[in-house]
Amino acid sequence: MELMNIARVRWACRRGMLELDVLFQPFVEAQYEAMTDNDKNTFIRLLECEDPELFAWFMGHEQCPDPLFANMIVKVRGRAAP
């Protein structure tokens, strides 16, 4: 899988839900460039999921069934924690 350039990743982080925007955008700005290619691929695939699904996983309403996605969710949420 070919990695997206940072501008495309930033664009993909713009969601229909503000709650997701405030998680994804700061994470990408602070962490994306330093991530491994595997983590970048996982993050990009995660961004391909639908907003309601992402919202449920990130807000803890549902457990993400994909272990790679679940690990990335922890990383993104950890970056957002005060």
PDB file of N, CA, C and O in Angstrom:
ATOM      1  N   MET A   1       0.850  -1.178   0.000  1.00  0.00           N
ATOM      2  CA  MET A   1       0.000   0.000   0.000  1.00  0.00           C
ATOM      3  C   MET A   1       0.897   1.244   0.000  1.00  0.00           C
ATOM      4  O   MET A   1       1.828   1.357   0.797  1.00  0.00           O
ATOM      5  N   GLU A   2       0.602   2.143  -0.887  1.00  0.00           N
ATOM      6  CA  GLU A   2       1.374   3.385  -0.969  1.00  0.00           C
ATOM      7  C   GLU A   2       0.878   4.372   0.083  1.00  0.00           C
ATOM      8  O   GLU A   2      -0.326   4.558   0.262  1.00  0.00           O
ATOM      9  N   LEU A   3       1.820   4.996   0.768  1.00  0.00           N
ATOM     10  CA  LEU A   3       1.464   5.967   1.797  1.00  0.00           C
ATOM     11  C   LEU A   3       0.972   7.261   1.159  1.00  0.00           C
ATOM     12  O   LEU A   3       1.455   7.675   0.106  1.00  0.00           O
ATOM     13  N   MET A   4       0.007   7.885   1.814  1.00  0.00           N
ATOM     14  CA  MET A   4      -0.470   9.196   1.381  1.00  0.00           C
ATOM     15  C   MET A   4       0.525  10.253   1.808  1.00  0.00           C
ATOM     16  O   MET A   4       1.220  10.097   2.811  1.00  0.00           O
ATOM     17  N   ASN A   5       0.591  11.327   1.046  1.00  0.00           N
ATOM     18  CA  ASN A   5       1.408  12.443   1.514  1.00  0.00           C
ATOM     19  C   ASN A   5       0.661  13.150   2.644  1.00  0.00           C
ATOM     20  O   ASN A   5      -0.544  12.966   2.814  1.00  0.00           O
ATOM     21  N   ILE A   6       1.375  13.942   3.396  1.00  0.00           N
ATOM     22  CA  ILE A   6       0.823  14.552   4.604  1.00  0.00           C
ATOM     23  C   ILE A   6      -0.381  15.448   4.299  1.00  0.00           C
ATOM     24  O   ILE A   6      -1.310  15.517   5.104  1.00  0.00           O
ATOM     25  N   ALA A   7      -0.380  16.123   3.173  1.00  0.00           N
ATOM     26  CA  ALA A   7      -1.512  16.992   2.825  1.00  0.00           C
ATOM     27  C   ALA A   7      -2.786  16.180   2.634  1.00  0.00           C
ATOM     28  O   ALA A   7      -3.863  16.607   3.050  1.00  0.00           O
ATOM     29  N   ARG A   8      -2.673  15.026   2.017  1.00  0.00           N
ATOM     30  CA  ARG A   8      -3.853  14.161   1.824  1.00  0.00           C
ATOM     31  C   ARG A   8      -4.328  13.579   3.150  1.00  0.00           C
ATOM     32  O   ARG A   8      -5.529  13.420   3.367  1.00  0.00           O
ATOM     33  N   VAL A   9      -3.395  13.263   4.029  1.00  0.00           N
ATOM     34  CA  VAL A   9      -3.770  12.746   5.348  1.00  0.00           C
ATOM     35  C   VAL A   9      -4.497  13.833   6.130  1.00  0.00           C
ATOM     36  O   VAL A   9      -5.519  13.568   6.763  1.00  0.00           O
ATOM     37  N   ARG A  10      -3.977  15.047   6.087  1.00  0.00           N
ATOM     38  CA  ARG A  10      -4.654  16.162   6.772  1.00  0.00           C
ATOM     39  C   ARG A  10      -6.078  16.327   6.247  1.00  0.00           C
ATOM     40  O   ARG A  10      -7.015  16.533   7.019  1.00  0.00           O
ATOM     41  N   TRP A  11      -6.229  16.235   4.938  1.00  0.00           N
ATOM     42  CA  TRP A  11      -7.554  16.388   4.335  1.00  0.00           C
ATOM     43  C   TRP A  11      -8.475  15.251   4.786  1.00  0.00           C
ATOM     44  O   TRP A  11      -9.644  15.486   5.090  1.00  0.00           O
ATOM     45  N   ALA A  12      -7.954  14.024   4.829  1.00  0.00           N
ATOM     46  CA  ALA A  12      -8.748  12.869   5.252  1.00  0.00           C
ATOM     47  C   ALA A  12      -9.166  12.973   6.715  1.00  0.00           C
ATOM     48  O   ALA A  12     -10.151  12.360   7.125  1.00  0.00           O
ATOM     49  N   CYS A  13      -8.421  13.749   7.503  1.00  0.00           N
ATOM     50  CA  CYS A  13      -8.757  13.934   8.917  1.00  0.00           C
ATOM     51  C   CYS A  13      -9.919  14.904   9.125  1.00  0.00           C
ATOM     52  O   CYS A  13     -10.482  14.979  10.218  1.00  0.00           O
ATOM     53  N   ARG A  14     -10.269  15.630   8.096  1.00  0.00           N
ATOM     54  CA  ARG A  14     -11.410  16.551   8.186  1.00  0.00           C
ATOM     55  C   ARG A  14     -12.673  15.721   8.038  1.00  0.00           C
ATOM     56  O   ARG A  14     -12.965  15.208   6.958  1.00  0.00           O
ATOM     57  N   ARG A  15     -13.411  15.592   9.116  1.00  0.00           N
ATOM     58  CA  ARG A  15     -14.558  14.704   9.155  1.00  0.00           C
ATOM     59  C   ARG A  15     -15.858  15.492   9.219  1.00  0.00           C
ATOM     60  O   ARG A  15     -15.858  16.722   9.249  1.00  0.00           O
ATOM     61  N   GLY A  16     -16.951  14.765   9.239  1.00  0.00           N
ATOM     62  CA  GLY A  16     -18.254  15.396   9.378  1.00  0.00           C
ATOM     63  C   GLY A  16     -18.631  15.636  10.826  1.00  0.00           C
ATOM     64  O   GLY A  16     -19.672  16.229  11.107  1.00  0.00           O
ATOM     65  N   MET A  17     -17.799  15.185  11.742  1.00  0.00           N
ATOM     66  CA  MET A  17     -18.074  15.340  13.176  1.00  0.00           C
ATOM     67  C   MET A  17     -16.931  16.103  13.834  1.00  0.00           C
ATOM     68  O   MET A  17     -15.765  15.728  13.711  1.00  0.00           O
ATOM     69  N   LEU A  18     -17.276  17.155  14.519  1.00  0.00           N
ATOM     70  CA  LEU A  18     -16.276  17.972  15.206  1.00  0.00           C
ATOM     71  C   LEU A  18     -15.485  17.143  16.212  1.00  0.00           C
ATOM     72  O   LEU A  18     -14.280  17.342  16.371  1.00  0.00           O
ATOM     73  N   GLU A  19     -16.153  16.218  16.888  1.00  0.00           N
ATOM     74  CA  GLU A  19     -15.496  15.384  17.893  1.00  0.00           C
ATOM     75  C   GLU A  19     -14.329  14.595  17.292  1.00  0.00           C
ATOM     76  O   GLU A  19     -13.307  14.391  17.946  1.00  0.00           O
ATOM     77  N   LEU A  20     -14.490  14.160  16.059  1.00  0.00           N
ATOM     78  CA  LEU A  20     -13.416  13.429  15.396  1.00  0.00           C
ATOM     79  C   LEU A  20     -12.328  14.377  14.891  1.00  0.00           C
ATOM     80  O   LEU A  20     -11.139  14.063  14.960  1.00  0.00           O
ATOM     81  N   ASP A  21     -12.742  15.529  14.389  1.00  0.00           N
ATOM     82  CA  ASP A  21     -11.765  16.532  13.927  1.00  0.00           C
ATOM     83  C   ASP A  21     -10.787  16.898  15.041  1.00  0.00           C
ATOM     84  O   ASP A  21      -9.579  16.978  14.816  1.00  0.00           O
ATOM     85  N   VAL A  22     -11.314  17.119  16.236  1.00  0.00           N
ATOM     86  CA  VAL A  22     -10.447  17.564  17.334  1.00  0.00           C
ATOM     87  C   VAL A  22      -9.537  16.447  17.848  1.00  0.00           C
ATOM     88  O   VAL A  22      -8.581  16.712  18.577  1.00  0.00           O
ATOM     89  N   LEU A  23      -9.825  15.226  17.479  1.00  0.00           N
ATOM     90  CA  LEU A  23      -8.921  14.119  17.799  1.00  0.00           C
ATOM     91  C   LEU A  23      -7.875  13.925  16.705  1.00  0.00           C
ATOM     92  O   LEU A  23      -6.680  13.840  16.988  1.00  0.00           O
ATOM     93  N   PHE A  24      -8.325  13.857  15.471  1.00  0.00           N
ATOM     94  CA  PHE A  24      -7.445  13.500  14.370  1.00  0.00           C
ATOM     95  C   PHE A  24      -6.465  14.592  13.976  1.00  0.00           C
ATOM     96  O   PHE A  24      -5.276  14.323  13.804  1.00  0.00           O
ATOM     97  N   GLN A  25      -6.939  15.798  13.833  1.00  0.00           N
ATOM     98  CA  GLN A  25      -6.066  16.858  13.313  1.00  0.00           C
ATOM     99  C   GLN A  25      -4.857  17.132  14.202  1.00  0.00           C
ATOM    100  O   GLN A  25      -3.740  17.176  13.685  1.00  0.00           O
ATOM    101  N   PRO A  26      -5.020  17.317  15.507  1.00  0.00           N
ATOM    102  CA  PRO A  26      -3.829  17.520  16.348  1.00  0.00           C
ATOM    103  C   PRO A  26      -2.902  16.296  16.367  1.00  0.00           C
ATOM    104  O   PRO A  26      -1.681  16.440  16.428  1.00  0.00           O
ATOM    105  N   PHE A  27      -3.484  15.102  16.316  1.00  0.00           N
ATOM    106  CA  PHE A  27      -2.677  13.886  16.297  1.00  0.00           C
ATOM    107  C   PHE A  27      -1.787  13.864  15.065  1.00  0.00           C
ATOM    108  O   PHE A  27      -0.592  13.587  15.168  1.00  0.00           O
ATOM    109  N   VAL A  28      -2.355  14.150  13.910  1.00  0.00           N
ATOM    110  CA  VAL A  28      -1.574  14.130  12.671  1.00  0.00           C
ATOM    111  C   VAL A  28      -0.469  15.174  12.722  1.00  0.00           C
ATOM    112  O   VAL A  28       0.664  14.896  12.328  1.00  0.00           O
ATOM    113  N   GLU A  29      -0.781  16.356  13.195  1.00  0.00           N
ATOM    114  CA  GLU A  29       0.225  17.413  13.247  1.00  0.00           C
ATOM    115  C   GLU A  29       1.387  17.049  14.175  1.00  0.00           C
ATOM    116  O   GLU A  29       2.541  17.368  13.889  1.00  0.00           O
ATOM    117  N   ALA A  30       1.078  16.391  15.269  1.00  0.00           N
ATOM    118  CA  ALA A  30       2.105  16.096  16.269  1.00  0.00           C
ATOM    119  C   ALA A  30       2.821  14.763  16.049  1.00  0.00           C
ATOM    120  O   ALA A  30       3.989  14.625  16.412  1.00  0.00           O
ATOM    121  N   GLN A  31       2.136  13.782  15.459  1.00  0.00           N
ATOM    122  CA  GLN A  31       2.671  12.420  15.472  1.00  0.00           C
ATOM    123  C   GLN A  31       2.915  11.784  14.109  1.00  0.00           C
ATOM    124  O   GLN A  31       3.797  10.934  13.985  1.00  0.00           O
ATOM    125  N   TYR A  32       2.169  12.166  13.097  1.00  0.00           N
ATOM    126  CA  TYR A  32       2.171  11.394  11.847  1.00  0.00           C
ATOM    127  C   TYR A  32       3.561  11.229  11.232  1.00  0.00           C
ATOM    128  O   TYR A  32       3.942  10.114  10.877  1.00  0.00           O
ATOM    129  N   GLU A  33       4.305  12.289  11.101  1.00  0.00           N
ATOM    130  CA  GLU A  33       5.606  12.219  10.436  1.00  0.00           C
ATOM    131  C   GLU A  33       6.562  11.248  11.132  1.00  0.00           C
ATOM    132  O   GLU A  33       7.399  10.636  10.469  1.00  0.00           O
ATOM    133  N   ALA A  34       6.455  11.098  12.442  1.00  0.00           N
ATOM    134  CA  ALA A  34       7.366  10.240  13.201  1.00  0.00           C
ATOM    135  C   ALA A  34       6.885   8.784  13.292  1.00  0.00           C
ATOM    136  O   ALA A  34       7.603   7.929  13.810  1.00  0.00           O
ATOM    137  N   MET A  35       5.701   8.505  12.801  1.00  0.00           N
ATOM    138  CA  MET A  35       5.150   7.157  12.891  1.00  0.00           C
ATOM    139  C   MET A  35       5.859   6.208  11.923  1.00  0.00           C
ATOM    140  O   MET A  35       6.410   6.633  10.907  1.00  0.00           O
ATOM    141  N   THR A  36       5.835   4.915  12.259  1.00  0.00           N
ATOM    142  CA  THR A  36       6.358   3.905  11.340  1.00  0.00           C
ATOM    143  C   THR A  36       5.430   3.807  10.134  1.00  0.00           C
ATOM    144  O   THR A  36       4.276   4.231  10.200  1.00  0.00           O
ATOM    145  N   ASP A  37       5.927   3.252   9.042  1.00  0.00           N
ATOM    146  CA  ASP A  37       5.088   3.068   7.860  1.00  0.00           C
ATOM    147  C   ASP A  37       3.889   2.175   8.171  1.00  0.00           C
ATOM    148  O   ASP A  37       2.794   2.411   7.663  1.00  0.00           O
ATOM    149  N   ASN A  38       4.088   1.154   9.000  1.00  0.00           N
ATOM    150  CA  ASN A  38       2.967   0.279   9.373  1.00  0.00           C
ATOM    151  C   ASN A  38       1.897   1.052  10.125  1.00  0.00           C
ATOM    152  O   ASN A  38       0.708   0.887   9.856  1.00  0.00           O
ATOM    153  N   ASP A  39       2.310   1.902  11.072  1.00  0.00           N
ATOM    154  CA  ASP A  39       1.343   2.705  11.814  1.00  0.00           C
ATOM    155  C   ASP A  39       0.657   3.718  10.905  1.00  0.00           C
ATOM    156  O   ASP A  39      -0.538   3.974  11.049  1.00  0.00           O
ATOM    157  N   LYS A  40       1.403   4.292   9.978  1.00  0.00           N
ATOM    158  CA  LYS A  40       0.788   5.226   9.023  1.00  0.00           C
ATOM    159  C   LYS A  40      -0.274   4.516   8.193  1.00  0.00           C
ATOM    160  O   LYS A  40      -1.363   5.051   7.983  1.00  0.00           O
ATOM    161  N   ASN A  41       0.038   3.318   7.723  1.00  0.00           N
ATOM    162  CA  ASN A  41      -0.937   2.544   6.950  1.00  0.00           C
ATOM    163  C   ASN A  41      -2.173   2.222   7.783  1.00  0.00           C
ATOM    164  O   ASN A  41      -3.299   2.324   7.295  1.00  0.00           O
ATOM    165  N   THR A  42      -1.968   1.837   9.024  1.00  0.00           N
ATOM    166  CA  THR A  42      -3.098   1.540   9.905  1.00  0.00           C
ATOM    167  C   THR A  42      -3.951   2.784  10.110  1.00  0.00           C
ATOM    168  O   THR A  42      -5.178   2.709  10.043  1.00  0.00           O
ATOM    169  N   PHE A  43      -3.324   3.918  10.357  1.00  0.00           N
ATOM    170  CA  PHE A  43      -4.058   5.165  10.556  1.00  0.00           C
ATOM    171  C   PHE A  43      -4.845   5.541   9.304  1.00  0.00           C
ATOM    172  O   PHE A  43      -6.004   5.947   9.401  1.00  0.00           O
ATOM    173  N   ILE A  44      -4.235   5.413   8.145  1.00  0.00           N
ATOM    174  CA  ILE A  44      -4.922   5.727   6.888  1.00  0.00           C
ATOM    175  C   ILE A  44      -6.118   4.799   6.682  1.00  0.00           C
ATOM    176  O   ILE A  44      -7.190   5.250   6.277  1.00  0.00           O
ATOM    177  N   ARG A  45      -5.941   3.527   6.954  1.00  0.00           N
ATOM    178  CA  ARG A  45      -7.065   2.581   6.823  1.00  0.00           C
ATOM    179  C   ARG A  45      -8.163   2.910   7.833  1.00  0.00           C
ATOM    180  O   ARG A  45      -9.349   2.788   7.527  1.00  0.00           O
ATOM    181  N   LEU A  46      -7.769   3.326   9.031  1.00  0.00           N
ATOM    182  CA  LEU A  46      -8.751   3.720  10.042  1.00  0.00           C
ATOM    183  C   LEU A  46      -9.579   4.904   9.550  1.00  0.00           C
ATOM    184  O   LEU A  46     -10.788   4.955   9.776  1.00  0.00           O
ATOM    185  N   LEU A  47      -8.936   5.847   8.883  1.00  0.00           N
ATOM    186  CA  LEU A  47      -9.638   7.020   8.363  1.00  0.00           C
ATOM    187  C   LEU A  47     -10.645   6.665   7.272  1.00  0.00           C
ATOM    188  O   LEU A  47     -11.518   7.472   6.955  1.00  0.00           O
ATOM    189  N   GLU A  48     -10.538   5.481   6.702  1.00  0.00           N
ATOM    190  CA  GLU A  48     -11.475   5.042   5.673  1.00  0.00           C
ATOM    191  C   GLU A  48     -12.789   4.541   6.262  1.00  0.00           C
ATOM    192  O   GLU A  48     -13.748   4.312   5.524  1.00  0.00           O
ATOM    193  N   CYS A  49     -12.846   4.368   7.570  1.00  0.00           N
ATOM    194  CA  CYS A  49     -14.070   3.929   8.236  1.00  0.00           C
ATOM    195  C   CYS A  49     -15.090   5.070   8.273  1.00  0.00           C
ATOM    196  O   CYS A  49     -14.740   6.242   8.139  1.00  0.00           O
ATOM    197  N   GLU A  50     -16.326   4.707   8.453  1.00  0.00           N
ATOM    198  CA  GLU A  50     -17.410   5.688   8.510  1.00  0.00           C
ATOM    199  C   GLU A  50     -17.393   6.443   9.842  1.00  0.00           C
ATOM    200  O   GLU A  50     -17.003   5.894  10.872  1.00  0.00           O
ATOM    201  N   ASP A  51     -17.815   7.694   9.806  1.00  0.00           N
ATOM    202  CA  ASP A  51     -17.806   8.541  10.998  1.00  0.00           C
ATOM    203  C   ASP A  51     -18.576   7.947  12.184  1.00  0.00           C
ATOM    204  O   ASP A  51     -18.057   7.969  13.299  1.00  0.00           O
ATOM    205  N   PRO A  52     -19.797   7.416  11.991  1.00  0.00           N
ATOM    206  CA  PRO A  52     -20.507   6.863  13.158  1.00  0.00           C
ATOM    207  C   PRO A  52     -19.747   5.721  13.838  1.00  0.00           C
ATOM    208  O   PRO A  52     -19.753   5.592  15.062  1.00  0.00           O
ATOM    209  N   GLU A  53     -19.101   4.905  13.021  1.00  0.00           N
ATOM    210  CA  GLU A  53     -18.299   3.802  13.552  1.00  0.00           C
ATOM    211  C   GLU A  53     -17.103   4.353  14.330  1.00  0.00           C
ATOM    212  O   GLU A  53     -16.832   3.920  15.450  1.00  0.00           O
ATOM    213  N   LEU A  54     -16.393   5.305  13.735  1.00  0.00           N
ATOM    214  CA  LEU A  54     -15.249   5.924  14.405  1.00  0.00           C
ATOM    215  C   LEU A  54     -15.678   6.595  15.704  1.00  0.00           C
ATOM    216  O   LEU A  54     -15.015   6.452  16.731  1.00  0.00           O
ATOM    217  N   PHE A  55     -16.770   7.313  15.656  1.00  0.00           N
ATOM    218  CA  PHE A  55     -17.267   8.007  16.840  1.00  0.00           C
ATOM    219  C   PHE A  55     -17.529   7.004  17.969  1.00  0.00           C
ATOM    220  O   PHE A  55     -17.125   7.231  19.109  1.00  0.00           O
ATOM    221  N   ALA A  56     -18.197   5.911  17.653  1.00  0.00           N
ATOM    222  CA  ALA A  56     -18.513   4.887  18.668  1.00  0.00           C
ATOM    223  C   ALA A  56     -17.235   4.308  19.270  1.00  0.00           C
ATOM    224  O   ALA A  56     -17.167   4.094  20.481  1.00  0.00           O
ATOM    225  N   TRP A  57     -16.235   4.055  18.453  1.00  0.00           N
ATOM    226  CA  TRP A  57     -14.980   3.493  18.951  1.00  0.00           C
ATOM    227  C   TRP A  57     -14.196   4.498  19.782  1.00  0.00           C
ATOM    228  O   TRP A  57     -13.713   4.166  20.864  1.00  0.00           O
ATOM    229  N   PHE A  58     -14.068   5.719  19.286  1.00  0.00           N
ATOM    230  CA  PHE A  58     -13.261   6.719  19.983  1.00  0.00           C
ATOM    231  C   PHE A  58     -13.911   7.214  21.264  1.00  0.00           C
ATOM    232  O   PHE A  58     -13.215   7.593  22.207  1.00  0.00           O
ATOM    233  N   MET A  59     -15.226   7.215  21.307  1.00  0.00           N
ATOM    234  CA  MET A  59     -15.926   7.665  22.508  1.00  0.00           C
ATOM    235  C   MET A  59     -16.152   6.521  23.497  1.00  0.00           C
ATOM    236  O   MET A  59     -16.685   6.734  24.586  1.00  0.00           O
ATOM    237  N   GLY A  60     -15.746   5.311  23.118  1.00  0.00           N
ATOM    238  CA  GLY A  60     -15.857   4.168  24.017  1.00  0.00           C
ATOM    239  C   GLY A  60     -17.242   3.558  24.085  1.00  0.00           C
ATOM    240  O   GLY A  60     -17.534   2.794  25.005  1.00  0.00           O
ATOM    241  N   HIS A  61     -18.104   3.879  23.127  1.00  0.00           N
ATOM    242  CA  HIS A  61     -19.447   3.302  23.108  1.00  0.00           C
ATOM    243  C   HIS A  61     -19.446   1.870  22.589  1.00  0.00           C
ATOM    244  O   HIS A  61     -20.314   1.071  22.940  1.00  0.00           O
ATOM    245  N   GLU A  62     -18.466   1.557  21.752  1.00  0.00           N
ATOM    246  CA  GLU A  62     -18.312   0.211  21.198  1.00  0.00           C
ATOM    247  C   GLU A  62     -16.845  -0.159  21.199  1.00  0.00           C
ATOM    248  O   GLU A  62     -15.971   0.706  21.143  1.00  0.00           O
ATOM    249  N   GLN A  63     -16.583  -1.455  21.261  1.00  0.00           N
ATOM    250  CA  GLN A  63     -15.219  -1.981  21.169  1.00  0.00           C
ATOM    251  C   GLN A  63     -14.891  -2.187  19.695  1.00  0.00           C
ATOM    252  O   GLN A  63     -15.677  -2.791  18.964  1.00  0.00           O
ATOM    253  N   CYS A  64     -13.765  -1.703  19.263  1.00  0.00           N
ATOM    254  CA  CYS A  64     -13.315  -1.899  17.877  1.00  0.00           C
ATOM    255  C   CYS A  64     -12.879  -3.351  17.710  1.00  0.00           C
ATOM    256  O   CYS A  64     -12.053  -3.831  18.487  1.00  0.00           O
ATOM    257  N   PRO A  65     -13.410  -4.060  16.718  1.00  0.00           N
ATOM    258  CA  PRO A  65     -13.067  -5.475  16.556  1.00  0.00           C
ATOM    259  C   PRO A  65     -11.685  -5.725  15.948  1.00  0.00           C
ATOM    260  O   PRO A  65     -11.150  -6.826  16.082  1.00  0.00           O
ATOM    261  N   ASP A  66     -11.103  -4.732  15.287  1.00  0.00           N
ATOM    262  CA  ASP A  66      -9.802  -4.887  14.647  1.00  0.00           C
ATOM    263  C   ASP A  66      -8.710  -4.496  15.644  1.00  0.00           C
ATOM    264  O   ASP A  66      -8.672  -3.348  16.086  1.00  0.00           O
ATOM    265  N   PRO A  67      -7.821  -5.429  16.008  1.00  0.00           N
ATOM    266  CA  PRO A  67      -6.796  -5.117  17.016  1.00  0.00           C
ATOM    267  C   PRO A  67      -5.826  -4.009  16.585  1.00  0.00           C
ATOM    268  O   PRO A  67      -5.372  -3.233  17.425  1.00  0.00           O
ATOM    269  N   LEU A  68      -5.502  -3.926  15.291  1.00  0.00           N
ATOM    270  CA  LEU A  68      -4.620  -2.850  14.830  1.00  0.00           C
ATOM    271  C   LEU A  68      -5.301  -1.494  14.971  1.00  0.00           C
ATOM    272  O   LEU A  68      -4.684  -0.522  15.406  1.00  0.00           O
ATOM    273  N   PHE A  69      -6.577  -1.439  14.601  1.00  0.00           N
ATOM    274  CA  PHE A  69      -7.335  -0.200  14.761  1.00  0.00           C
ATOM    275  C   PHE A  69      -7.475   0.151  16.243  1.00  0.00           C
ATOM    276  O   PHE A  69      -7.329   1.312  16.626  1.00  0.00           O
ATOM    277  N   ALA A  70      -7.756  -0.850  17.070  1.00  0.00           N
ATOM    278  CA  ALA A  70      -7.924  -0.602  18.508  1.00  0.00           C
ATOM    279  C   ALA A  70      -6.652  -0.015  19.109  1.00  0.00           C
ATOM    280  O   ALA A  70      -6.720   0.881  19.951  1.00  0.00           O
ATOM    281  N   ASN A  71      -5.503  -0.508  18.689  1.00  0.00           N
ATOM    282  CA  ASN A  71      -4.230   0.019  19.164  1.00  0.00           C
ATOM    283  C   ASN A  71      -4.033   1.464  18.696  1.00  0.00           C
ATOM    284  O   ASN A  71      -3.561   2.305  19.461  1.00  0.00           O
ATOM    285  N   MET A  72      -4.388   1.748  17.459  1.00  0.00           N
ATOM    286  CA  MET A  72      -4.252   3.106  16.935  1.00  0.00           C
ATOM    287  C   MET A  72      -5.221   4.054  17.651  1.00  0.00           C
ATOM    288  O   MET A  72      -4.879   5.210  17.903  1.00  0.00           O
ATOM    289  N   ILE A  73      -6.391   3.589  17.971  1.00  0.00           N
ATOM    290  CA  ILE A  73      -7.367   4.404  18.699  1.00  0.00           C
ATOM    291  C   ILE A  73      -6.786   4.811  20.051  1.00  0.00           C
ATOM    292  O   ILE A  73      -6.930   5.957  20.477  1.00  0.00           O
ATOM    293  N   VAL A  74      -6.136   3.874  20.717  1.00  0.00           N
ATOM    294  CA  VAL A  74      -5.495   4.172  21.998  1.00  0.00           C
ATOM    295  C   VAL A  74      -4.426   5.254  21.812  1.00  0.00           C
ATOM    296  O   VAL A  74      -4.324   6.175  22.622  1.00  0.00           O
ATOM    297  N   LYS A  75      -3.637   5.138  20.749  1.00  0.00           N
ATOM    298  CA  LYS A  75      -2.586   6.133  20.487  1.00  0.00           C
ATOM    299  C   LYS A  75      -3.179   7.512  20.228  1.00  0.00           C
ATOM    300  O   LYS A  75      -2.703   8.507  20.775  1.00  0.00           O
ATOM    301  N   VAL A  76      -4.206   7.574  19.404  1.00  0.00           N
ATOM    302  CA  VAL A  76      -4.822   8.863  19.075  1.00  0.00           C
ATOM    303  C   VAL A  76      -5.467   9.461  20.322  1.00  0.00           C
ATOM    304  O   VAL A  76      -5.293  10.646  20.604  1.00  0.00           O
ATOM    305  N   ARG A  77      -6.202   8.656  21.058  1.00  0.00           N
ATOM    306  CA  ARG A  77      -6.852   9.159  22.279  1.00  0.00           C
ATOM    307  C   ARG A  77      -5.822   9.574  23.312  1.00  0.00           C
ATOM    308  O   ARG A  77      -6.033  10.551  24.030  1.00  0.00           O
ATOM    309  N   GLY A  78      -4.722   8.860  23.404  1.00  0.00           N
ATOM    310  CA  GLY A  78      -3.661   9.213  24.352  1.00  0.00           C
ATOM    311  C   GLY A  78      -3.048  10.561  24.031  1.00  0.00           C
ATOM    312  O   GLY A  78      -2.669  11.307  24.934  1.00  0.00           O
ATOM    313  N   ARG A  79      -2.952  10.873  22.765  1.00  0.00           N
ATOM    314  CA  ARG A  79      -2.420  12.178  22.340  1.00  0.00           C
ATOM    315  C   ARG A  79      -3.382  13.291  22.704  1.00  0.00           C
ATOM    316  O   ARG A  79      -2.952  14.411  22.979  1.00  0.00           O
ATOM    317  N   ALA A  80      -4.683  13.005  22.713  1.00  0.00           N
ATOM    318  CA  ALA A  80      -5.697  14.013  22.989  1.00  0.00           C
ATOM    319  C   ALA A  80      -5.910  14.233  24.480  1.00  0.00           C
ATOM    320  O   ALA A  80      -6.481  15.245  24.887  1.00  0.00           O
ATOM    321  N   ALA A  81      -5.453  13.287  25.294  1.00  0.00           N
ATOM    322  CA  ALA A  81      -5.680  13.394  26.739  1.00  0.00           C
ATOM    323  C   ALA A  81      -4.889  14.575  27.311  1.00  0.00           C
ATOM    324  O   ALA A  81      -3.768  14.846  26.881  1.00  0.00           O
ATOM    325  N   PRO A  82      -5.483  15.273  28.283  1.00  0.00           N
ATOM    326  CA  PRO A  82      -4.784  16.416  28.895  1.00  0.00           C
ATOM    327  C   PRO A  82      -3.585  15.990  29.718  1.00  0.00           C
ATOM    328  O   PRO A  82      -2.899  16.835  30.293  1.00  0.00           O
TER     329      PRO A  82
END
